[in-house]
Amino acid sequence: MSSMAAPSIEKNWFGHPRGLTVLFLTEMWEMFSFFGMRAILVYYMTMHLDMEQEYASLVYGAYAAFVYFTPVFGGMLADRWLGKSRAVVIGGSMMALGHFMMSSEALFYPALCMIALGNGLFLPSLASQIEGLYRDGDVRSKSAYNIYYVGINLGGFLAPLVCGTLGEAFGWHWGFAAAGIGMLLSLVIYLCGRRYLPPEPARGVEARAARPPMDRAARDRFALLIGIAAIVVIFRGAYEQNGNTIALWADTGIDRQLTASWSIPMTWFQSINSLAVFIFTPVLVARWARLAKRGVDTPLLARMAFGATIVGASYVALGLVAAWSEAHGTRASWVWLFVWFVVFTIGELYILPVGLALFGRMAPEGFRATSIATWFFAGFFGNLLAGGLGTLWSQMNHGLFFVLIGAVSGLSAVLLYMLSRRHRGVGQQGEVGGTAVLAR
């Protein structure tokens, strides 16, 4: 934590520095734009651009992959040359432009590139400013990231309801425009509240020279992190189907009719994930805190294995539902998809934020950004894998497809469990809230 804070950020709002509110609202509207666009992307490609499902899945996977790839280099640019504040403004402007470019079919691919590149500057530069809001030993810092995480999921919850509804009811371009407006709001909030944020840290050759050298212990840690990241790639191949083939099944395999004149918009189901995060995050954090007080501290690798198991089981159960529905020539009730999202999210909370916390905790001194970059690389390759697996959707029975995806997640659970048995002490005695903010 920063030992010194600027006088302008000493004043409090709701018991925390004003800068946290600025970052909370900035990230909330950025996530509104990000998830709003993502909620309608696969529908736009298959229904409006008339892409084949297999090709649309590859495009979706490639876009989602580069969203995780670009922060690796964006963070380096911000730390070494641009500075965090300038990187946020440049990245946010690029993302807003990209969302508005989505309104033109001819600019579809350049728009995706613009959003991914802007995200690379914006994502790591915004969240990393939280640390400088608090002095050393400030107990409020422990809950700051959890508050920030609420902003992420509030934006993620609202996005499909607004952008998805506009896209389905009035045209996909209106949904993309709403996402662009959300990004502009994010930028305006950040620029207006920038005076409440911490000063820029030192950059350049002298700052890099002060970093401790990479010793044998640090190299061993990174070797383990790379092994964990490789397993998370497999898990993400299953996890990232929630915005791809799951979205397609919500359109073709679910009975969404509630009344004679109204059915649930298919994009609304994407909001269940964020809603479940709201509900279950405090429950799980409280449970882990109670266990820790009793001396029961489950290693984080074991928690991750448990989460991958839950996700895998949820896909297998959904596969049975889909198989039964197809065998009887009917659509499954929307309740099944609702329940699936809830169970799926519980599994997610055991692996994705926990995994990022593990990467932050195991990072050698002076190499935290490099450690987090390793986590983003797992997201990059995992989304490429997810896009490739998604091409099987049109080539096989949907029930069997979901069982296959469940098996992929199950494989990652087995590998994580084996790694947990080999490295029993890794990730014990710590909190997961502090680094959960970057887990998209």
Secondary structure by P-SEA (a helix, b strand, c coil): cccccccccccccccccaaaaaaaaaaaaaaaaaaaaaacaaaaaaccccccaaaaaaaaaaaaaaaacccaaaaaaaaccccaaaaaaaaaaaaaaaaaacccccaaaaaaaaaaaaaaacaaaaaaacccccccccccccaaaaaaaaaaaaaaaacccaaaaaaacccaaaaaaaaaaaaaaaaaaaaaacccccccccccaaaaaacccccaaaaaaaaaaaaaaaaaaaaaaaaaccccaaaaaaccccccccccccccccccccaaaaaaaaccaaaaaaaaaaaaaacccccaaaaaaaaaaaaaaaaaaaaaaaaaaaaacccccaaaaaaaaaaaaaaaaacaaaaaaaaaaacccccaaaaaaaaaaaaaaaaaaaaaaacccccccaaaaaaaaaaaaaaaaaaaaaaaaacccccccccccccccccc
